[in-house]
C-alpha cells in the first residue's frame, strides 16, 4: 500500500515514516501543503495523511482542492487536539477520518488500516454516456470490451464533460475547473487535451464524440454508427 504523508515537523515526519515503513507501507513524505497537493495530483496513492497546520497551503486547503478536482483517495487528517472546528470542517470537506495530535503510534496504524479497508470495500462510481463508461476510482475508460487508463488531466476533462453531458462547457470553464483558477496554462492547452480524448474515443470505436460549437464550447454527443 502506498501512502502520502504531509507533515511540516521533520522529527515527527521521520518517526511516523519509520513506523509506517516498518509495517510494510510505501510512504512519500512531504513537508508543506503545496508539495502535498502536487504529489497527490501526480501519483496514485491508496491513502493520504494530512496535517492541517502546514506552510503554503493548509491540510484543509489541500483536501478541499483534491475533492473539488474529483480525487477520491481516502484522507486522514491530523488535527490539534482542541480544534473541534478543524475536525468538523475537515469531515465536511470530505475527509474520511481525523486523529488529534499527539497520538500513540498504535492508534495511527489502526486508523490507517481502517482507512484502507474502507477503500478496498468502496464500490467505485461509474459514469455512463452512450457506449462509454468511466470508472471514477481507477480512471478507466471502457467501450466495446476495450479499456484504457486515462492520465489525470484527460480523466478530469472527460469526467467533467460526462457529468455535464448535453450541456456546452466553454474553454475557459474547462480550463478553470480542470487546471485550476490560478493556472498559468492557456486556452490552447484545453484544445490539445480535447484532441487527445477524441483520438482515444475514436480508437475505442465509441459512439460518443466531443462536439465543439464555435464561441460556445464543448459537449459530449452520441453519434449513430
Secondary structure, DSSP 8 states (H G I E B T S, - for coil): -EEEEE-S-HHHHHHHHHHHHHTT-EEEEE-SHHHHHHHHHHS--SEEEEESS-SSS-HHHHHHHHHHTT----EEEEEETT-HHHHHHHHHHT-SEEEEES--HHHHHHHHHHHHHHHHH----EEEETTEEEETTT-EEEETTEEEE--HHHHHHHHHHHHTTTS-B-HHHHIIIII-TT----HHHHHHHHHHHHHHHHHTT-SEEEEEETTTEEEEEE---
